[in-house]
Amino acid sequence: MEEKNWAEIIQELLGKKQYTKLRQFVAELNEADIADCLEELDEADMIKVFRLLPKDLAADAFSYFEVENQQMLIHSMSDKEASDMIDNLMADDAVDLLEEMPANMVKRLLAGASPETRRDINNLLRYPEDSAGSIMTVEFVDFKESNTVLQAIEKIRRVGLDSETINVCYVLDARRELIGTVELRKLLLSEGEDFIGEIMNENVISVNTLMDQEQVAEQFKKYDFTAMPVVDNENRLVGIITVDDIMDIMVEETTEDMEKMAAIVPGDKPYMRSSVWEIFKQRFPWLLLLMFSATFTGAIISSFEEALSTYSALIAFIPMLMNTGGNAGGQASVTVIRGLSLGEIEYRDVPKVMWKEIRVAVGCGVCLSVANFVKLLLFDRVGVTVALVVCITLLIAVLLAMVIGCLLPVGAKRLGFDPAVMASPFITTIVDALSLMVYFKVATILLGI
């Protein structure tokens, strides 16, 4: 059955008040699909159908709802129901929810939650924002190396349903230090009397609780893991991070970089949930900065006003030179920023990157200049000297733009800033000013103005 019809079927069964059939139908859907379908209903129907779900399924589906719908559903519950919901959520999902809730609602939810849930949530809330500790979950399966395979499998049966994943389990010593991992597949294929210490993998890859979430995502990409243990400074296992959390982080980080590259202050809300005032605050500061920085371009043009009055034909080519230089710088910066974010480019690679960009710039600049020279003579009907001024400037502008476009992001990262800040709008402003200065200097030399 196609997904697009599920919401219609739910609406139809709800309208006919066939609640038993509705409950059975929804229970057969995936948790993410349940959330998608229910979010197509109006609030009253969403609450009604959500209340029909079995408790465990409701908790699983709840984490897939948009934040505003989660809050709405929580408000519709009694204190007991809301606390039960928090208890049934994975700790990391519960923290994500509480961080979006008003303080009085958080107090209400935690007051009725179990002591274990409160402890887990408080542990996660004390880690810095965007750190590995803040996104990990504390629901995992661990063994001692002295456990047998049969004992390990029995433990998985007891606690597996409440764990984030059982594909990989963790081996701890008496001090809860992480000393190994065991895959479920290996457990199932081993003899029941084998000890965990004999079959465990001792080459453990882990991340520290204070590691930045973007670096954690890079570790997942490097090792192709579906889950990774999180340890404290004493190598004690405190949680795990799973690949679904990393997918959310990658979307978040990519969105943030795109906003910075477009000269927008990053926001923490989706576009449709952001108010006009919030969007205004994100965009206005950069627009103001870029507006004032663009006044340098106007000042340069004003200083050569007399020369432009003598050779008015030069004015027509200013937009082309500025746009081409800005585009070239933007291409170089985006390429380098991507390389930095993926760990492909380090500070020590600056000479190699610069040499490569210079060669690319010369190739692009020469080809663009030759094409433009032909156009200027055949179509624009300008003199050879004016055409040379424009084309020489074009070559130099492309060269400067690509060099600046590759150096600024690397320099920003070296100084501890986000390289995405040095993207197209910022670089374009710098390249525009330099292109004009070169343009008028070349015009002064060749035209004698």
Residue pairs with C-beta under 8 A, 6 or more apart in sequence:
1 9
3 33
3 36
3 37
6 29
6 33
6 37
7 36
7 37
7 38
7 40
7 41
9 25
10 22
10 25
10 26
10 37
10 38
10 41
10 49
11 41
11 45
13 19
13 21
13 22
13 25
14 22
14 41
14 45
14 48
14 49
19 52
22 49
22 52
23 52
23 53
26 34
26 37
26 49
26 52
26 53
27 53
27 54
27 57
29 37
31 57
31 60
31 61
31 63
31 64
32 61
32 64
34 53
34 57
34 61
34 64
35 61
35 62
35 64
35 65
36 64
38 46
38 49
38 50
38 61
38 65
39 46
39 65
39 66
39 69
41 49
43 72
46 69
46 72
46 73
47 72
47 73
47 76
50 58
50 61
50 73
53 61
55 84
55 88
56 88
58 85
58 88
59 85
59 88
59 89
62 70
62 73
62 85
62 89
62 93
63 89
63 90
63 93
63 96
65 73
66 273
67 97
67 100
67 273
68 273
70 97
70 100
71 100
71 101
71 105
74 82
74 85
74 97
74 101
74 105
74 109
75 105
77 85
79 108
79 111
79 112
80 112
82 108
82 109
82 112
83 109
83 111
83 112
83 113
83 114
86 94
86 97
86 109
86 110
86 112
86 113
86 117
86 121
87 113
87 114
87 117
89 97
90 137
90 139
90 164
91 117
91 120
91 121
91 124
91 137
91 138
91 139
92 124
92 135
92 136
92 137
92 164
92 245
93 137
94 117
94 120
94 121
95 121
95 124
95 125
95 134
98 106
98 109
98 110
98 121
98 125
99 125
101 109
110 118
110 121
113 121
120 138
123 138
123 238
124 133
124 134
124 136
124 138
124 239
125 134
126 133
127 133
127 134
127 209
127 210
128 134
128 210
130 212
130 213
130 214
131 209
131 210
131 211
131 212
131 213
132 207
132 208
132 209
132 210
132 211
132 212
132 213
132 216
132 230
132 241
133 209
133 210
133 230
133 238
133 239
134 213
135 213
135 216
135 241
135 245
135 249
136 209
136 230
136 238
136 239
136 240
136 241
136 245
137 164
137 239
137 240
137 241
137 242
137 245
138 238
138 239
139 162
139 163
139 164
140 163
140 164
140 165
140 169
140 170
140 229
140 237
140 239
140 240
141 155
141 156
141 159
141 160
141 163
141 166
141 169
141 170
142 169
142 170
142 171
142 172
142 237
143 151
143 152
143 155
143 169
143 170
143 171
143 172
143 182
143 196
144 171
144 172
144 173
144 196
145 171
145 173
145 179
145 180
145 195
145 196
145 197
145 200
146 195
146 196
146 197
147 155
147 195
147 196
148 192
148 193
148 194
148 195
148 196
149 187
149 190
149 191
149 192
149 193
149 194
149 195
149 196
149 199
150 192
150 193
152 169
152 182
152 187
152 196
153 187
153 188
153 192
156 166
156 169
156 184
156 187
160 166
164 227
164 240
164 242
165 226
165 227
165 240
165 242
166 184
167 183
167 184
167 226
167 227
168 181
168 182
168 183
168 184
168 226
168 227
169 181
169 182
169 183
169 184
169 187
170 178
170 180
170 181
170 182
170 229
170 237
170 240
171 178
171 179
171 180
171 181
171 182
171 196
171 197
171 200
172 178
172 179
172 237
173 179
175 234
175 236
176 236
176 237
177 234
177 235
177 236
177 237
178 204
178 206
178 229
178 231
178 235
178 236
178 237
179 200
179 202
179 204
180 196
180 197
180 200
180 201
180 202
180 204
181 200
181 201
181 204
181 229
182 196
182 199
182 200
182 201
183 201
186 199
187 199
190 199
204 229
205 219
205 223
205 225
205 228
206 228
206 229
206 230
206 231
206 235
206 237
207 215
207 216
207 219
207 228
207 229
207 230
207 231
207 241
208 230
208 231
208 232
208 233
209 230
209 231
209 232
209 233
209 238
209 239
213 249
213 253
214 249
214 253
214 341
216 228
216 241
216 246
216 249
217 246
217 249
217 250
217 253
218 342
218 343
219 225
219 228
220 228
220 241
220 243
220 246
225 243
226 242
226 243
227 240
227 241
227 242
227 243
228 240
228 241
229 237
229 239
229 240
230 237
230 238
230 239
230 240
230 241
231 237
231 238
232 238
253 341
255 266
256 266
256 420
257 337
257 341
257 418
257 420
259 265
259 266
259 267
259 282
260 266
260 418
260 420
260 421
260 423
261 334
261 337
261 420
261 423
261 424
262 423
262 424
262 425
263 283
263 286
263 287
263 290
263 423
263 424
263 425
263 426
264 282
264 283
264 286
265 281
265 282
265 283
265 285
265 286
266 282
267 274
267 278
267 279
267 282
269 278
271 279
274 282
286 425
290 425
290 426
290 429
293 429
294 429
294 432
296 429
296 433
297 322
297 429
297 432
297 433
297 436
300 433
300 436
300 437
300 440
301 308
301 318
301 436
303 440
304 440
304 443
306 449
307 314
307 440
307 443
307 444
307 447
307 449
308 314
308 315
310 449
311 386
311 443
311 447
311 449
313 382
313 386
314 386
314 389
314 390
314 439
314 443
316 380
317 390
318 436
318 439
320 372
320 394
321 390
321 393
321 394
321 397
321 435
321 436
321 439
322 431
322 432
322 435
322 436
324 368
324 394
324 397
324 398
325 397
325 398
325 400
325 401
325 428
325 431
325 432
325 434
325 435
326 401
326 424
326 427
326 428
326 431
326 432
328 361
328 364
328 397
328 398
328 401
328 402
328 405
328 431
329 401
329 402
329 404
329 405
329 424
329 427
329 428
329 430
329 431
330 405
330 423
330 424
330 427
330 428
331 402
331 405
332 357
332 360
332 401
332 402
332 403
332 404
332 405
332 406
333 405
333 406
333 408
333 409
333 422
333 423
333 424
333 427
334 423
334 424
335 406
336 345
336 353
336 405
336 406
336 409
336 410
336 419
337 409
337 419
337 420
337 422
337 423
338 344
339 345
339 353
340 409
340 410
340 413
340 419
341 419
345 353
345 410
347 410
347 413
347 414
350 407
350 410
353 406
353 410
354 403
354 406
354 407
357 402
357 403
357 405
357 406
358 399
358 402
358 403
360 402
361 398
361 399
361 401
361 402
361 403
362 395
362 399
364 398
364 402
365 394
365 395
365 396
365 397
365 398
365 399
366 395
368 394
368 395
368 398
369 391
369 392
369 394
369 395
370 391
372 387
372 390
372 391
372 394
373 387
373 388
373 391
376 382
376 386
376 387
376 390
376 391
377 384
377 387
382 390
385 446
385 447
386 447
388 446
389 439
389 442
389 443
389 446
389 447
390 439
392 442
392 446
393 435
393 438
393 439
393 442
396 438
396 442
397 431
397 434
397 435
397 438
397 439
400 431
400 434
400 435
400 438
401 427
401 431
401 435
404 427
404 430
404 431
404 434
405 427
405 431
408 422
408 426
408 427
408 430
409 419
409 420
409 422
409 423
410 419
411 422
412 418
412 419
412 421
412 422
413 419
443 449
